[in-house]
Amino acid sequence: MRQKQNRRKSRSRSLCLALALSLGLTAGCSRWQPDGGSGAQAQQNGGAESGNADGGGNGWNPGGGDGGAGSGAAGGGNGAGGGASNSGNGAANGGTGAAGGGNGVGGGAGSGANGGGNGAANGGTGAAGGGNGVGGGTGSGANSGGTGAAGGGNGAGGSAANGANGTGGKNGDKSDAYPDGQPPCAEIIHRDQEAQSGGGDVKLPSSFDYRKMGRAPQIGNQGSLGTCWAFASLKALESSLLPGKPLELSVDHMTMHNSFSMSQDAGGEYTMSMAYLLAWQGPVLESEDPYGDGYSPDGLKPCLHVQDIQILPAKDYDAIKQAVYRYGGVQSSLYTSMRNYQSESVYYNRTTNSYCYIGDEKPNHDSVIIGWDDNYSKDNFNMGLEGDGAFICTNSWGEDFGDQGYFYVSYYDTNIGVHNIVYTGVEPVDNYDHNYQSDLCGWVGQIGYGRDSAWFANAYTAGKGENLEAAGFYATDQNTDYEIYVARHLGEKADQTFGQRVKMAEGRLRYAGFYTIPLDQKIVLDDGEKFAIIVKITTPGTVHPVAIEYDAGDGMAEIDLSDGEGYLSFDGDKWEHVEETQKCNVCLKAYTSNR
């Protein structure tokens, strides 16, 4: 039986102290069973499936037109290119499939993008970051409840915020924490094969602070709205560009121009931020859409393209520190009973600007980790703690909170470091011209066949004069192996077997998250050609490997099943059209550039 799993099942969305609602949905449905295996199962917060993929059919020439006879996707080495010859064996290009490019923002050349790793703790096996999201405003209660996400549909109003965005504090001298005395940053973070596969960890200092090297983002003020999730996402993104490219990005646009049916005061979570950014709905500049006026203009274009987002393992403090050191601020979650900067809490020490909560409450607020101090004394906290150490975080309550908007969160806090994302692939808007997609709400659930591997595909119709260059998809847990194929000149959906597919990339992703994988070769598409991206994915220890978008019944996502042609397969031979059989879209994008 194929079952869907909702990623929001065990998460409470970040309400930043706005009201949360609790969801516990599990949709089940019975479908066909492919030969030799159990039927597919989908879950709302789950794992993955895997298996080896075929090289596929006759080789064709990705440079244009069909190739001659041959064995398709053979290929020397990992990530074999697609059949680039006119006869004989199809593909040749060796090397690893997911090459990236450019210097990563941390650690210089080769440290750019990301990898894979344990998904999220709380809430199922795959869907890293599962569990309780965060966000929300400071004005409406401190309930944590709730599981789904929230956002803010177009036109969602909202009162003026208490005080505009702050100016950020303590951006001082360069730190000597880096070996060469310079922070490893760049104007734009470029994807990098080493980072996607998880290599390149460095020896970390005992303390590290973006404020000392000009990399701390400006402090924002969410006022009375439930927008901490969006502030945290965009401040983390801004920090990944500093000090080379200082930008202030629009929270109003993220919360009012996404594909979710939530108002600004209803809270949200990082999966909503991911969906908005990966769909290229944003980000836009704050100057184009200022915060807190209840209005967000239509027609604004993104100023960046976010291509890779890494979801870090729960409570893996070394992974969090590596991400901060190499890439940018890490968005993470807290529980707080405080409503705003004026609130009192037994968990917060105003004298030392230090916070620690130990208990059973779920997260209800998002912040950004911008550094750490392993020797920060436990005596700075109100709670009696076992040991020293704290993360340095930004808040979204203006500069009157904490130390000009910054505060310390103990390593012993229950929720800090459970749900974490970092932006590891941020590129200029001219990287690709077209983003073919059918999942504007992103990763809502997962689907699989009760084992750690599965095949999925999306078919698209090319525009005029385009080259196919890359594919993008979610890894739903750690150590995900993938193989990417392309099939060309397709017929009607009822005829799809993808037998002529050619392998164009392969690799392993260390952590869960979204990854854009360049193909081994650009493919010159015919005008109006119907083509498909096909992925075989294997995620050890999980049983629902494929990320899907579907209506989980919570009223938060606006799902369109008419905008794509997605497929799912147990073995890569027998396929079902999932919009019809599963009422879902597979999360699989294709990127093209104009010739």
N, C-alpha and C positions, 0 to 999 in steps of 0.2 A: 504494500500500500504506500502510495506517495503522500507525504504529509508536509504541510507548510509549517515553518517555525518563525514566529515573530520576534525580531531582535529586541522589541520593546517589552517583551513579556515580563522581565524581572527588573526593568529599569524604571526609576522615577525621573521624569524630565525635570530639568533644572528650573525651578520656579523662582530662584532668587527670592524666595519667600513669597512667591505668588502661590495661589491655590494649585495643588497637584491632584491629578486624578489617577486612579489605579486601574490597570488593565491586566487581564490574564487570559489572553485569547490564544487558542490553539485550533487551527483549522485542519481538518482531516478530510481526505477524499480518496476514493478508490479508483485506480486507473488500470491500464494494461500492464502486464508484466512481460518484460523482454525475455527472450529465451535464455535459460541458464542463470537466472538471477531473480532476486526479489524485486517487487515493484518499487518505484521511486517514493521517497518520503521527503516531505518538506517540513521545515520547522520555522518558528518565528525567531528562534535564537539558537542556532545550532552549528553543526559541523560541516564536514565535507566528504567528498568521495573521490576516488581516483582510479587509475588504471592506465595501461599504456595505450598510446594512440597509434593508428596506422599511418604509414607514410602517405598512402593514398595515390592511386591511379596514375594516369599518364602525366608526365611532366609538361608544364606549360611555361611560357616565358613571361615572368613578371614584368619585363620591360615592354610588353605589348603583344597581345594576341596569344594564341595557343601555341604551345611548344610541340615538338614532335613526340614520337613514341618514347616511352621511357618509364622509369619507376617512380616518378613523382618526387616525393619529398625525401629522398635519401639524403645525404648531406654529410659533409665531413665535419665532424665535431659538433659541439653543442650549438643549438640554435641554427641548424642547417638552413640555409636560404631556400627559397622556393625554386622550382625547376627553371633554371635560367638558361638552359641549353635548348637548342632546336631539335636535338635528338639525343638518344641515350638517356642516362640517368638524369632525372629532373634537377634537383637542387644541389648546389655545391657549397656555397659560402659557409665556411666553418666559423669558428668563433662562438662566443656566447651570445645568445639571442638578445638579451635585454640591454644592450649597450646603452649608455646614457650619454653624457657629455658634460664637459665643462667642470669647473671647480665647484665643489660642494661648499656650502657655507660653513663648514667647519672642517678643519683638517686639510685644507688645500685641495689640490687636484685629486680626483678619485673618491672624494668622500661625499659627494652630492646627495643622491637620493636615499632610498631606504631598503630595508630588507623585510624580514618576516619574523615571527616569533610567537610566543604565547599570545593568544587572542585576549579576550577579556576575561577577567575573573567573573564574578557575579553574573549569572545568567547564561548558562549553557556553554557548550563547548565552543563553537566557532566564534562567532561574531565579536571578536575582540571588542573591548570597550563596551560590551553588553551592559548589563547592569544599569545602575541609576545614572541617568544623564543629569545635567544641571543647567541652570540658567535662571531666568525669571527675574522679576523686578524686586525692588526693595520695599514696595509699598503694601503688599497684600498678604500678610500672614506668614508664618514660618513653617507651614506644613510641608513635609517632604514627600508624602504619599506618591502616588502616580507612577506610571511606567512609561508611557509613550514619549513622544516628542511634541514640541509645539513650535510654532513659528509666528506667523503673522501674515495673513493674506494681504493682497493688495488692498489698499485703502484702510487698513487697520489703523485706527487713530492712536490716541495716546496723548496724555497731557505733556506739557513742556517739562523737560527734565530739570531737576534741581541743579542748577549750575552747569555750565557747558563742559565740554571735555577739557580736562586739565592739560598742563603742559609737560607733565612728566618731571621727575626730579632726579637729581644726583647723577647726571651724565657727566662724569668727570674725566680724569686722566686715563690713558690706556693702561691696561693691567699687564702685569708680567706673568699672569697665569699661563699664557701660551708659551711654548718653547722659544719662539722668535720674538716674543713681546707684542705681537700683533694679533688681534682677533681674526679668526679664519672666516671671513665673511665676503660676500660679493653682492653686486647690485641685484642679480637674479640668481636664484638657486637652480642649478641645472641637474637633471637626473644623472645618475651615475651607477654604473653596473655594480661596482663594489658595494655601494650603500644598499642597493636593492637586495643583493645577496647576503648582506649583513657583515661584510668584512670591515676592517679598518678601525676597530675599537682602539682607543688610546688610553694611556695612563692618565687618570684624572687627578687634579689637585684636590686638597682637602676642603678648599673653599673656592667659590667662583661667583662672580656678581656682575651681571650685565650693566649695572649702573656705573661701574668703574671703567667701562670701555665704550661708552656711547651707544650701547645696544639695547637699552631699556626703552620700551615703547612709551608713548605718552599715556598718562593716566586719564581714563574716561570716567564719566559720571552718568550712570543709567537713570538716576532720578527715581521716579515712582514706577517705572515700567519694568516688565519682566524680561529684560534683555541681557542679563549677565552672560548667557551662553554665547550671544553674538559678539559682545564686547570681548570676551575671552578668546573666541576664535580669531577675530580680526586683529587683536593685539598680539596674539601669537604669530599670526601671519606677518604683521608689520615688523616684529622683532627679527624675523628670518631675513629681512632685507637690510637691516641696519648693520653698520652705520653707512653703508654705501648708498642706499636708496631710501631716504626717509619719506614715508607716505602716511597719511591718515585716511583710513578707509571707512566707508559709510555703514554704520550699524542700522540706520533706518532702512537702507536699501536691502540689506540682508534679511531683515525681519519683515519687510513689507512686499518684497518682490521675489519670494521663494515660491515653491509649489505646494506649500502646506496651508491648511485651512485654520490657522490659529492667529489670534490677535497679538499685538505686542505685549500685552500684560499677562499673557497666558503661559509664559515660559517657553523653554525649548531645550534642545540638546545638540551635541556636536555632530550627530549623524545628519541633522538638518543643515548645519553649516557645510558639511562635506558635500551634500547633494547640491546645494546652491552653487558652491564654488566649482565643483567638477562638471556641472552642466553649463558652465560659463555664463551663468546669470549675473555674476559679479566676480570680483568686487569692483565697486566704483569708489571714486574719491569722496571724502566727507564734504569737500567744498561743493560738489555737485548735488548732494542730497544731505543737508544738515540734519542733525539729530533732534528729535523731540518735538517737531512741529506737527506731527500727525499726517504729514503729506510726503509722498515719494513719487517723483515724476517718472513717467514712462519713457522708454526709448534710450536710456543711458547704456553705454557700452562698457564692458569690463576693461580695467586698466592693466590686468594681469591674467594669465591663464594658469590656474592651479592644476597640476598634472599628477602629482604623487602626494599622498597623505599617509603617514605611518601611524598605526594604532599600536601603542606600546603595551607590553604585558603588565598585568596588574601587580602592583607593589614591587616591581623590578626597579629598584632605585638606581642601580647601575645603568640600566637601559635609559631611564629618564635623564640621568646626568649626561650620558653620552649624547643624547639627542639635543639637550640644551647646549652642550659644549660645541657640537658640530653643526647644528642646523638652525635652531631658533627656540623661542619660548615654547613650553609644553603646556597645553590646555589641560587642566585637571579639575577634579571635583571635591567639594567639601559639604559637610553639613554645618549650618549655622542657624542659631535662633535669633541672630541679629537682623534687623530690618534695614539699617543704614549706618552711616558713620557715627551717628549719635547714640546708637543703641548700646546697652550694656549686656554683657554675657559672662557667666562664670568661666567660660572657656577662653576668654580673651583678656590678656593682660595689657591694659592701655599704657602702662609705664614703659614696657619693653616692646610693645607692638607685636606680641607673640600670641599664637592661637594653637589650641589643641583640643580636639573633641575625641573622647573615647566612649563608645556606646553603640547602640543598635540602630540609630536613626540613619536613614538613607541620605545620599547627597541631595542638596537643594540649591547649590550655588557653584558657579564656575569662577576660577581664577587662572592665572598664568604663572607657571614656574619659570623664573628667570635666573636662578642661581641656587646655591646651597652653601651651608657651612656645617661640616661634620662635627665641629667642636663647639657649636652654639649650645650654651649651657642649659641643661634641663631646669635649672633654677629660674630661668626667664619665663617659665610657664606656670599657670595657676595649678595645673594638675600635677600630682606626684608621679613623675615619669621614671622609667627604668634607665634611660640613658640620654646622652647629648645628641645634638644634630637636628637641623631644620632646613627646609626649603625656603628660599626667598621668593615671594609671590607678589604679583600686582593684583589690585582689586579694581572694581569699577564703581566705587563710591566717592570719587573725587579725591583731591589732594588733602582734604581735611581728615581723612581716615588714615590711621597708622602713621608711618614715616613718609609723609608726602604721597600717600597712596600705596605704599609698599608695606608688607608685613611678613613675619616669619611663621611658618607652619611646621610643627614638630614632625619628625619622622614617625612618631608613635601615634599620630592622628589616625583615626579609624579609616577615613575615606580618601585622604590625599594619596595620589598615586595609584588609585584603582582603575579609573577611566582616564586615559591619556591619549592625546593626539599631537602630532608635530608635522609641520609642513616641510616636505623634503624635495618637492619638485615644483618650483614656481618659475614660470617662464614668460618672456615677452609675448604680447598678443599676436605677433607675426610668426609664432612657431608653427602653427597650423592654421589653415583658413576655415576648415569645416569640422564640426564635431557631430558625427552621426550617432544618435542615441535615442533610447525609448524609455529611459528611467530617470525622469526629472526629480523624482522623490528619492532616488538612490536606494541604498541597502535597507529595505524594510524587513525582509525575512530571508530564509535560505531554503534550499530544496536539494534532495538527494535520493539515493536508492539504498540507504542503510549500510553503505560502505564508504570508504574514504575517497572515492574517485567518481567522477562523472564527466560527461561531455555537454557543452552548451554552445549555442551559436546564435548570431543575429544576422539577418539578411537585410541589405540596404540597396537602394538604387542610386548610382552615382550621378552627380551633376555633370556639367560640361567642363572638359579640360582639367581633370583632377588626377593627382597621384595619391595612391593609398600609402601611408607612411607608418602608421602605428595603431595599436589596439590598446584599450584600457579596460581593466576589470578589477574586482575586489578579490583579495585573498582573505578568506574568512577565519583563518587561524594561522598558527606558526608553521614555518618550514613547508610552505606550499610549493609543490612542483607544478610547472605548467608547460604545455606545448601549444603553440599558436599556429593555426593553419588558415589558408585563404582558399576559397572556392570561387570560381568566376563563371560568368555567363549562365546564370541560374534560370530555371524555368519557374513554373507556378509553385506555390508553397506546397501543394499536395504531392509534387514530384521530388521534393528535396531528399536527397540521400547524401550529398556532399562527397560522392565517391571520387571526384577529381580534385580533392583538396591537396594542397601542397604545404608542407611545413615551412614556416617562415621565422620562427623563433622558439626558444625553449630556455628554461632556467629554473631557479629556486628563489623564493621570497622568504626572508627570515621572519618578518613580522606580518601580522594582519594589516590590512589597509587597502588603499586603492593605488594601482600602479599603471603607468603608461609605458608600454613596451614597444620600442621601435622595431619594425620589421627588418630582417636582414637585408632586404632590398626594397627600394621604392617600386611600387607597381603602377604602371601606366594604365589607368582605367579608360575604357571606351566611354564615350558620352552616352549616358542613360543606361549603362551596364548594371545589371543586378549581380551583386557579389555578396559573399558572406565571410565574416570572421568566425572561426571555429576554435574553441579552446577545450583542451583536455586538462582537467585540474585534479590534483591529488593532494589531500591535506591529511596527514597521518593523525589518527586518533579521533577523527570526526566522521559524521555520517551524513552531513548536509553541506556539501562544499560550495554550492553555487548560490551566489547572492541574487536575490530577486526583489522586484518592486511589485507590491500587490496591496489590495485593500484589506487591511487587518481588522476592519470593523470599528476602528476607534474614531473615525470621523476627522482624522488629522491630515491625511494625505489625499491629494487629488490625482487619482490614478487614471491614465488614459490607455486603454488596451487596443486602441485603433492606430497607434502611431509607430508600431514596430512589427517585426516578424521574427519571433524568437523560437528557439528549438532546444530540446533537451533529449539526451540519449544516455542509456546505460552503458553501451559498448561502442558508440561511434558509428553503428550501422543502422539501427532502427531509431527513428526520430519521431518526436511528437511536437506539434505546434502548441506552445505553452499558453499563448493568449487564449486559445480555444479550450484546451484540455485542463489547464491549471488556473486560468484567469489571472495570469501574472506576466510581467515582463522580465526577461533576464537582464542583468546589469552588465552590459558589454558594449563598449563604445568603439567607434572607428574614426580615425583622424586622417584627413586628406589635406593636401595643399594644391593650390592652383598652379597650373603649368605656365 
